[in-house]
């Protein structure tokens, strides 16, 4: 059996990470055909099929999963060694991959990213906007950004911005035709604009007041998957929406939306950047964290 080359193993790891030849080829800076040829050569070298391929999907075979488990620590150690060389040069360099949801991406682009890129031009920042809660280690990211309450306990978290508040909002025209809800249970008699999560599940609205917590599976004829769209629909009188206050603020300021159940909608801890606790922290990530902390200090 011919011994696989490093380039072949790195190409395999990229495809296994993205489960997509197109995405892996883009990440590696090669063509899809060249990447496919490399993987076929690797499979011929090891004498076993590593990937299941269809016209729509890519998945690991059992042998492929075993190979990935064996080479991933080696590749991570190599990345760490190369990063230490970058540290010896005195300036962070290389690629930094961060996974975030849309609101976090918007916040980073407005406050942190311009400063970071200006200070560290040798770093290539790959910021992926994704609403799903993913395993950042399993999918090859250096860090992620999510609501602080969603950060896994085995991660280090650094706050991004302040608290956030989810609010129930409706248009004055809608409330003129319906009794104003006084408790979350009253929502069961209203038209609500439901929220479909990236997982496909419908979000159950969560409320809290003086330590009492309530979760309501609200009814409604309209379901959307974007906070801004939900706020817009509520402003158009289509029902009650439950969104981050930032998504509804312009309509609140214009009087096109009003708060309902305001005393049941307290602030909660906001966004946090998080990364693995027990792994080498790349110099580019440390620089990004320092830039984030500087931005937070200026905001405070």
N, C-alpha and C positions, 0 to 999 in steps of 0.2 A: 504493500500500500504506500503510495506517495505521500510524503508529509505535507500537510496543508501549509500554505504561506500565511504570514500575518495579515496581509491584505485580504485574503479569502475569509479568514476568521472574523476580521473587523467588518467585512461586508455582510457576512452571515448575521453577526450580532446586530447590525443596523436594521436588516430586514426583520429579524426576530423582535426588535424593539418596536418598530413601526407597524409590523404586520401589513406592510404595503411596499411594493417595489417602487412605486412612484415617490412616496415620501422618503424612503430610504435613499433612493438615487439623488433626490434633491438635497438631502442632508450630507451626502458624501460628495456631491458635486460631480456626479458621473451620469451617463445616460442609463435609462432603464434596460436597454438591450445589453449594454456592457455589464451591468450589475447581474442580469439574468445569466449571462454567459459565465461570469465569475462563480455564481452559486452552483451552476451545473457542473463546473469544473471541480468545485469543492466536493460535491456529492459523488462524483466519479472517483475522486482521490480517496475518500473515506469508505466508499463502497456501500453506502446506505442513503436512503432518502431522508432528508432533514426537514423538508417543507412540503406541506400539502398546498397545491396551487389550483385555484379555479379561476374563471374569468372575473369573479367578483371578490375573492377573498384569498388570504394567505394565512396559514396556521402552521404551528410546529408539529412535527411527528414526535413520537415518544423519544426517538433517538435525537431529534433536534433539540428537544427540551433538556435532555441529559447533557448534550454538548454545550448548550448555552449556560447551564448551571455551572459547568466546569470552567468555561473560559471567561465568564463575566467577572469574577474576582481578579483574574489576571489582567484583564483590560482596565479595570478600575484602578488597580495598583500602578499600571503603566501610566494612566492619566495623571495619577497623583505624583508620580516621579517626574513627569514632564512639567507638571505645574510647579513643582519645587524648583526646577530649572528657571522657570519664568520668574519665580520669586527672587532667585539669585541675581537676575538681571535688574531687579528693582522695580519692575512695572508689571501689573497684571496683564495677561494676554490670553488669547484662545477664545473658545466659545462658552457662553453661559446660557443655559436653557432654563427658562422659568415658565411654569404653567399657572395660569390665573383665569378667573372668570371675567366676564365682560366689564363689570363695574370696577374690579381691581385693575384690569388692564387700562381702563380709562384714567383711573387715579394715578397709576404709575407713569403713564405717558404725560400727564399734566404736571407732575411734581418731581419725579425722581429720575426718569430716563434721560431727559435732556441734560441734566447736570452730570449724570453718570457717564454718558457718552462723551461729553466735553472733557471730563477729567481723565478718562481711560480709553483713548481712541484705539488701542490695540485689542480691545475686547469686542468680540462679535456677540451681540445680545440677540438670542432667539426667544422671543416672547410669544407664547402660544395661548390664545384665548379659547378656553374650553369650559363649559358649564358643568361638566361631570366631575364628581369626586373620584380622582384616580389615585393609584399608588405611584408617587413620583419616582420612587426608587426602581420599581418594576418597569416603568416606561421611560427611564433614562433621563429624567430631569434633575437639575441640580437643586431646585427649590420650587415651591409652589406658593400661591397666595389664595387664601380662602377666609371666610368668617372665622374668627378666633375659636368659636365653639365647635367648629368642624375639624380643627387641626388634630391629627392623631397624637396620643399621649407620648409616643416615643420620639417625637420631633421637637426641635428647638423652634420657638416662635418669637418673632419680632413684630411688634405692632406697626401697622401702616394706617396712619390717620387716626381719627377719634372714634367714638361710639357711633353706631348707626341706629336708626329707628324705623321699624316697619309700621306703616299706618294704614288704616282702613279709610278709604276716601270715596266720595260720591259727588255727583253734580247737584247743585241746588234744584235743577229741574227734576231730577230723579227723586229727590227727597220731598219735593212738593207733592208727589203722587203716592208716596209710601210713608208709613210711620217710621220715624227715626229710630234705629236700633239702640236700645239701652244696655244690653248685655250681648256677649258673643252668641248666646243661644238664639237671640232674635234674628240672627242672620239666616237661620233656616227658612224664614218666611220671605226672604228677599231674593232678587236676581243678583247673583254674584258672578264676577268674572274670574273664573278658575285659572289656576296656574299649573301648567304641565312642566314637570322637572325634566332635566336632560336624561334622566334614567327612564323616562316614560310614565312615571307615576304622577298622580295628581297630588299637589301639595295641600296638606291639611293646615288651615290657618291656626296659628298659635298666638294666644293672648296671655297676659299676666297682669294681676292687680293685687297689690298688698300681699304678695306671697301665694295668691291663688292662681293656678294655671288652668287654662282651658284650651282644648284643641277641637276645632269644628271642621267637619267635612262638609263644606258649604255646597248648596245647590247652585245651578246656573246653566244657562243655555250656551254661553260662550266660554271657550277655553283658549288661552294663549300661552306662549312660552317665553315672553319677553316683558320685563317690568315696564319699560317705556310704552310699549303697545297697550299694556293693561291700564296704565294711567290715562293714556289718550282715550281709550274706549270708555273709561269711567267719565272723563270730561265730556264725552259725547252723549252721556246719559244712558249708557247701556247697562249700568249696574254698579255695584260696589266692588272696588278693587282693593287688594291688600299688597302694598308695594313698599320698597324703601322710600322714605320721605324725599330723598334727592330726586327720585324719578317723577314725583308728583309736584315738586316745588313750584315749577313755573306756572302750572295750572292753579295751584293754591294761591300764589301771589296775584294771579289775574282774576281770582274769584270764580273760576270755572270748576273748581273742586273745593270741597270742605271736608274737614276731618269728622269722622264718626268714631265712636268708641275710643276717644282720645285717651281716657284714663286707663284703658286696657292695653295701651301701646307704649310701654316704657322703652327707653334706649337699651341696647344690648352692646356688649363688646364688639368692636368693628373688625376690620380686616387685619390679617397677620400674614407676614411672609414666614414660611417654615421650611426646614431642611433637616436631614437625618442627624441624629445626635451623635452616633458612634462611627462616623465616617470622616475621612479627610475633607476639610472645607477648602475648596479651590480658592486661589488668591482672587480670582475674578468675583466669586461670590462674596468673599469677605469685603472686597471693595464696594460691592453693591449694597451690602448690609450697612457698611459705614456711611455710605451716601444716603441711605434710607433714614438712618438715625439722625444724620445732620438735618435732613429735611423735616423730620418730626420735631427736632429741637427748635428750628426756626418757626414752625407753625405754632408750637406751644408758647 
